[in-house]
Amino acid sequence: MTAALYLVSASCRAVLSLFEGWHPLASLTLISILTGIGMLWVFRRVSNQAAIRRAKSHLQAHLYELRLYADEPVLIWRAQRDLLAANLRYLRLMLKPAVILTIPMVLALVQLDAFYGRQPLEVGAPALVTVQMKEAIDPSAPPPALEVPDGFAVESPAVRALAERQVVWRVRPVREALGVLRVRLPGGVVEKDIVSGGGPRYLTARRASSRGDVFWDPGERAIEGSSIDWIEVAYPPAEAGLWSFRLHWLVWFVVISLAAAWLLKGRFGVAL
């Protein structure tokens, strides 16, 4: 399972790397429009378009009844009852394509968040590297050692939070760089990617051992055969926009992809 997730992440990283150097909003707009088109294509293939059109017609007819028979309480009650039934039929028809679209959309959102949801460490600004241990930390034993690549400096000794089973260091990027940091333990070494400076790129904040963490923070292989549960680099969050008007990338993505799907649904012959 984790190997399959890693392959998916590697493929998405290769595609998203094509947008390195682009303005974030420009590449996000293109991806959102393509996503909207893709949703229309899937929706058309898996939904009963004829039944959806009939359900929408019935909805409109019952709405007209409410306006036409405004002075007839019995007819209004009947129209409201029929409108509710028509709404339920419409929702039932929309449920199947919505469920089918959920899995690929969740996978896509997780991958896009790795590219748009965070930014590389700022050069000159300190950041935290945290190691979560699987077992309780022995306070009498020496802490793990952290080795950083060129372009980074370790500014603090290991700080152990015994109750949380965590070890934390403060590191500072001294120039734009990317490399691999290493956490050295008596039982071996665990590595984690680290990046500073530059524009948007695919970043993995946490390398973990559990499948759940690997799914939600993809991009690196799962940790195996180690006493470490996860290693995390505290990348700052990123936003996309123009000038001072900036929003979380997911807001742009949802608005643009849904707008593209709505505007292009007629061209693709899709009833929504």
N, C-alpha and C positions, 0 to 999 in steps of 0.2 A: 504493500500500500504506500509506504513512504517513498519507495523507489519510483513508483508511478507518479506521485506528486512532484518528486524532484524532476522527472523528465518533463512534466507539464510546465513546471516553473522554468526549466532551462529553455524550453521552446518559447515561452512568453518573454523571457529575458532577452532572447535573441531578436524577437520582433520589436520589443519596446526600445531596445538599444538603437534602433534606426531613428528614433526621435530624440536622441541625445543631441543637444545643441539647438533644438527647436524652442520657441517660446512655449511654455507649458500650456497656455490656453489654446494656442494654435493646434498643437498635436492632440489635445484633449477634445477639441471641437471635431476634428477629423474622425477620431476613434468613436466619439459619441454618435455622429451621423451614421457611420458604418454599423454601429451597434443597433441603432434604430431600424436600419434597413434589414439587418439580420433578424431582428425580432419580428418584423413584418413577414419575412420569408417563412420563418418557423411557424408563426401564427397561422398563416394561410395553409400550410401543409397539415397541421394537426387539428385544426378547428373545423367545425361544421358551419361553413360560411352561409349556406342557404338557411339553416335553422336560426343562425344569429340575425340574419336580415329579417326573417319572419318575426322573431322576438322583438326586434326594434320597432317594426311596423305596429305590432300589437301595443307596445308601450306608447307610441305616439297616438294611436287610436284612443286608448283609455285616457290619455291626457286631454285630448280634444273633448271626450265625453264629460270630463270634469268641468270644462269651461262651458260646454253647450247646455248641460242640465244643471246649472248652478242653483236653480230654484226648485229642483225636484229632489228632496232628501233621499227617497228610496233609490232613485237612479244614481245619485252621487255615492251612496254607500256601496252599491253594486259595482260602480266604476272603480272605487277605491279598492274593493276586494279583488277585482280583476287586474288592477294595476299592480298590486302586491304580488299576485300569482305570476304575472308576466315578468316582473323584476326577478323573482326567484328562478324562473326558467332561463332568463338571460344570464344570471350569475352562474347557474349550473353549466351553461354552455361555455362560459368564459373560464371556468375552473380548470378544465383539462389543459388547455394551452398554457395557462398561468403556471400550473404545477410543472409542466414539461420545461418551461423556460427558466424555472427557478434554479435548477442545478447548474446549467452553464452560466447563468448570470452571477450566481454566488462565486463560482470559480473565477469569472472575469473580474469581479469587483475586488477579490482578494489580490489578484495579480496586479491590477491597476493601482491599488493602494500602495504596493511595494514601489511603484514608480512615481506616483503623484502625491502620496500621503505623507512623505517625509523627505527631508533634504540632507545632503551630506553635512558632516560636522563643519562648523564655521572655523576657519583658520584663526588661531589665536584665542579661541573661546574654549574654556574647559568643558569636559563632558564626563559622564560616569560610565564605567564598565562594571556590570554586575554579574556575578556568578551565583547561581542557585544550586545548592548541593542537595542531593537526594536524602542524605542522612544527617543527623545532628552533627554539628561541628565540635571537635574536641578542642577546648581552649588551650590545652597544654601542648598541642601539636603545632608545628610551624604552619603558617597559612600558605595557600597556593602562591606561586610566583607568576607574575604577568610580564610577558615579553611583547613589546610593540615593534612594528616595522619602522623603517626610516620615514621621517616626516612626522612622527608622534613622540611625545615625551610623557612618561609617567610622573605625575606631580605629587602623589601621596602614597604612603605605604598601604598595604591591604588593611581595610577596616572590616572587622567581622561583626555581623549582626547575628548573634547566637540564636535568638528566638526565631528569626526568619530563615535561618540556615543560609545566609547570604554573605558573600565577600564582595567588597566594593573598592574600586580604585578610581581616582580622578586622573584623566589623561588630557593632554592638550595638543591639538594639531599645530605644528609650527610652519607648515606649508601645505599646498594642495598635494594630496597623496592618496594612494590606495594600497592596501596590503593585507596581511594576515597577522592578527595578534594571536599569541599562544598563552594558554593557561597551563602551567606546569604543575603536576601533582605527583605524589609518590608512585601512583599507578600508571602514569603516562601523561601525554600532552593532548589537549583539546584545542582546536583552532577555530577562529571566527574572523570573517571578513570585516574590514573597517575602511571607511572612505571619508575624506575631508576635502572641502573646496569643490569648485566646479558647479555646473548646472544640474538639472534633474537627471537622475539615473536610477536604475533598479537597485534598491537597498533592502537588505534583510536585517531588521533590528535585532531579532532573536534567533539564535540557533539552539534547537531544543532536541530532547530525546523522545518526547511523547508525540503520538500521531496528531493529536488535536492541535498542539502548538505548531507542528510542522505545516498543518493545513492552513492555519490562520496567519502564519508568518513564513511563507515559503522562500525558496531561493537557495538554501544550503542543505546539504545532506543531514539526516538525523544523527544525533550523537549516539554512539553505540559503545557498550562495554566500558562505561565510565561512571564515576560517582557524581558527575555533574549532571544536573537536570537540564539547565539551560544557561546560555551566556547571552547577555544583552548589551548592546551599545545604544545609549540614549540619544538617538538622532532627533533633531528638532522637527516639529511638524511643519508641513509646507502648505501653502495656499496658492491658488491660481487666480489671475485676474489681470486687469489693466490699471496702471497707475496705482492710486490708493484704494481702488475698489477691488477687493480681493475676498474670495469665498473658498470654503473647503471644496476640494476637487469633486466630491460626490454630488454637491449641489449643482455644479455646472453639468456634470455627466447626466444626471437624471433629467434636468430641464431640457438640455439639448437633444438627448436621445429620444425622449418622449415627444418633443416638438417635431423632430424629424419624422418619427413614425406617424404622427398625426397628419403632417403636411403631405406625406408621400403615400398614405394609405389608399387614396384613390388611384394613383398611378399603378400601384401593385394590386389593385382590385381586392382590397382587404376591408371587411366590415368589422368595426370595433364596437 
